[in-house]
Amino acid sequence: MLTFLSPAKSLNFEIEVPQLDYSQPLFKQETAKLVEQLKQLSAADIKNLMHVSDNIAQLNYERYKNFRNSFQLPYAKPAALVFTGEVYKGLHANDYTAEDWQFAQEHLRILSGLYGMLRPLDLIQPYRLEMGTKFSFNGYKNLYEYWKEKVTEEIKKELSKQENPVIINLASAEYFKVIDKKILDTEIITPVFKDNKNGTYKTIMMYAKNARGKMASFIVKNKITNPEHLKAFDEDGYIFNKLLSGNSEWVFTRG
């Protein structure tokens, strides 16, 4: 069973990281080619491309200018610890034991516009590049075209090693779209989190993102490899709602 998350736009590289067996990103060469193209952009180009403020554009111009081809501490840090935001508040990876990290490294993946796909302990350098960014380069129309085949083939290989070759999709639509589902031809379960608002269940994005992170952590801490066991998830008052759920979309409601 492989679980997928989206990355976060906000990063914290000031954190102290524990002594762990860190790994290198799977697609270092592909990332280097992408960074080569991004280094050619001015801060103004980045502002227009990413629709960000002058400050964020300048920050990312400097990030790419200083980007290195090697990934080592202290300028590179583990993905699951540097991403912040609601999903990663829910994931709370700084609480993980050595056994949790080992399980996460085998079963948890983070999709990324710059790195393609990351394992939790992969060392990364700071960046901003959303998967949906309309960036065309070297004959590729966009990042989906650049990453789709590479990421899908790697997932296919990893699923073949899994006892239960099922995908748990806790990523956003923007990121999960990079996976070619037809080629994988495997079961995909998408948990959805809804809150009761005036008698109607609705997705409230801030809460849903946090719940995605909490469910990913629930999988890691309980070493879940059978998706049926996800139905026991009950954090923050969410419970599995059989009536609203289908075969591939599992709805968890509260209130």
C-alpha positions in Angstrom: 0.0 0.0 0.0 1.4 3.4 -1.0 0.0 6.7 0.4 0.4 9.9 -1.5 0.5 13.5 -0.2 0.9 16.9 -1.8 3.9 19.1 -0.8 3.4 22.4 1.0 4.3 25.9 -0.3 5.6 26.9 3.1 9.0 25.4 4.2 11.0 25.6 7.4 14.7 25.1 6.9 15.6 26.4 10.4 14.6 23.2 12.1 17.1 21.0 13.9 16.8 17.5 12.4 17.4 14.3 14.2 20.1 11.8 13.3 18.5 9.5 10.8 19.4 7.5 7.7 18.6 10.2 5.1 18.1 9.4 1.5 18.7 11.2 -1.8 15.8 12.2 -4.1 14.9 9.6 -6.6 14.9 12.0 -9.6 18.1 14.0 -8.9 19.1 14.2 -12.5 15.6 15.2 -13.7 15.5 17.9 -11.0 18.9 19.2 -12.1 17.6 19.6 -15.6 14.6 21.5 -14.4 16.7 23.8 -12.1 18.9 24.6 -15.1 15.9 26.0 -16.8 14.7 27.8 -13.7 18.1 29.5 -13.2 17.6 31.3 -16.5 14.5 33.1 -15.1 14.7 36.6 -13.6 12.8 37.5 -10.4 10.3 39.3 -12.7 9.9 36.1 -14.8 9.3 34.1 -11.6 6.7 36.6 -10.4 4.7 36.3 -13.6 5.1 32.5 -13.9 4.1 31.7 -10.3 1.7 34.6 -9.7 3.6 35.6 -6.5 4.6 38.8 -4.7 7.9 40.6 -5.4 9.4 39.2 -2.2 8.5 35.6 -2.9 9.7 36.0 -6.5 13.1 37.4 -5.3 13.4 34.6 -2.6 12.9 31.9 -5.2 15.1 33.6 -7.8 17.9 33.3 -5.1 16.9 29.8 -4.2 17.4 28.6 -7.7 20.5 30.7 -8.3 22.1 29.0 -5.2 20.7 25.5 -5.9 23.3 22.7 -5.7 23.5 19.4 -7.6 24.4 17.6 -4.4 22.0 17.1 -1.4 23.7 17.2 2.0 23.0 18.6 5.4 22.7 21.4 6.5 21.6 23.1 3.3 19.3 20.1 2.3 16.9 18.7 4.9 14.3 15.8 4.9 11.1 16.5 3.0 8.7 15.3 5.7 10.2 17.7 8.3 10.7 20.9 6.3 7.2 21.1 4.7 4.8 23.0 6.9 1.2 23.9 6.4 -2.0 22.1 7.4 -1.2 18.7 5.9 2.2 18.6 7.6 0.8 19.9 10.9 -1.4 16.8 10.8 1.4 14.5 9.7 3.5 15.7 12.7 6.6 13.7 11.5 8.8 15.1 14.3 7.1 12.6 16.6 8.1 9.6 14.6 10.1 6.7 16.0 12.8 4.9 14.0 10.2 2.2 13.2 7.7 4.9 12.0 10.4 6.4 9.7 11.3 3.1 8.2 7.6 2.3 7.5 7.0 5.8 6.1 10.1 5.5 3.8 8.5 2.3 2.3 4.9 3.4 2.2 4.5 7.2 2.1 5.3 9.4 -1.0 5.1 13.2 -1.6 4.4 14.4 -5.1 6.4 17.5 -6.1 6.6 19.9 -9.0 10.5 20.2 -8.7 11.4 16.7 -7.4 8.7 14.6 -9.1 8.2 12.3 -6.1 9.8 12.2 -2.7 10.2 9.8 0.1 9.9 11.3 3.6 13.6 11.1 4.4 14.8 12.4 1.0 16.9 15.5 1.5 15.6 18.5 -0.4 16.7 22.1 -1.0 14.2 25.0 -0.6 12.1 25.7 -3.6 8.7 26.7 -4.9 7.3 25.1 -8.0 3.7 24.0 -8.0 2.8 21.1 -10.2 0.1 23.2 -12.0 2.6 25.9 -12.9 2.4 26.7 -16.6 6.1 26.2 -17.3 7.1 25.0 -20.7 10.7 24.1 -21.5 12.8 21.7 -23.7 9.8 20.7 -25.7 7.6 19.9 -22.7 4.3 21.8 -22.5 4.1 21.7 -18.7 5.3 19.9 -15.6 2.7 17.1 -16.0 4.2 16.2 -19.3 7.7 16.3 -17.9 6.9 14.1 -14.8 4.0 11.9 -15.7 5.9 9.0 -17.3 8.9 9.1 -14.9 6.8 9.2 -11.8 4.2 6.6 -13.0 7.0 4.1 -13.9 8.6 4.5 -10.5 5.2 4.0 -8.7 4.6 0.9 -10.8 7.9 -0.5 -9.7 7.3 0.3 -6.1 3.8 -1.1 -6.1 5.2 -4.4 -7.4 7.1 -4.7 -4.1 4.0 -4.0 -2.0 2.2 -6.9 -0.3 -1.1 -5.0 -1.1 -0.6 -2.9 -4.3 -3.2 -0.3 -3.4 -2.9 3.5 -3.6 -4.3 5.8 -0.9 -4.7 9.2 -2.4 -4.4 11.9 0.2 -3.0 14.4 -2.3 -4.8 17.3 -4.0 -6.2 16.9 -7.5 -3.5 19.3 -8.9 -0.8 16.9 -7.8 -2.4 13.5 -8.2 -3.1 14.3 -11.8 0.6 13.7 -12.5 0.1 9.9 -12.1 -1.1 8.0 -15.2 -3.8 5.9 -13.6 -4.5 3.9 -16.8 -0.9 2.6 -16.9 -0.9 1.6 -13.2 -4.2 -0.3 -13.4 -4.4 -0.6 -9.6 -7.0 0.1 -6.9 -7.0 3.8 -5.9 -8.9 4.9 -2.7 -9.4 8.6 -2.1 -10.4 9.5 1.5 -12.5 12.6 1.6 -13.2 14.6 4.8 -16.5 16.5 5.3 -18.0 18.7 8.1 -21.6 19.1 8.9 -22.6 22.7 8.0 -26.3 23.5 8.6 -27.3 19.9 8.0 -25.1 19.4 4.9 -21.7 17.7 4.7 -19.2 20.0 3.1 -15.4 19.9 2.5 -13.7 22.7 4.4 -10.3 22.8 2.9 -8.2 23.8 5.9 -9.8 21.0 8.0 -9.6 18.5 5.2 -5.9 19.2 4.6 -5.1 18.7 8.3 -7.1 15.5 8.3 -5.2 14.2 5.3 -2.0 14.6 7.2 -3.5 13.0 10.3 -4.7 10.0 8.3 -1.2 9.6 6.7 0.3 9.6 10.2 -2.4 7.1 11.4 -1.3 4.8 8.6 2.4 5.2 9.5 2.0 4.8 13.3 -0.3 1.8 13.0 1.8 0.3 10.1 -1.3 -0.2 8.0 -1.0 -2.2 4.8 -4.6 -3.2 4.5 -6.9 -0.3 3.3 -9.9 -1.7 5.2 -8.1 -0.8 8.5 -8.4 2.9 7.4 -12.1 2.8 8.3 -11.1 2.8 12.0 -9.7 6.3 11.6 -11.5 8.6 14.1 -9.2 11.5 14.8 -10.6 14.9 15.5 -14.1 13.5 15.5 -14.1 12.2 11.9 -15.7 8.8 11.4 -16.1 6.6 8.3 -19.5 7.3 6.7 -20.6 4.1 4.9 -23.7 5.7 3.4 -21.8 8.5 1.6 -18.9 6.4 0.6 -18.4 4.6 -2.7 -15.8 1.9 -3.8 -13.0 4.4 -4.5 -14.1 7.5 -2.6 -14.2 6.9 1.2 -16.0 9.7 3.0 -15.2 10.6 6.6 -17.6 13.0 8.3 -18.0 14.8 11.6 -20.7 16.8 13.2 
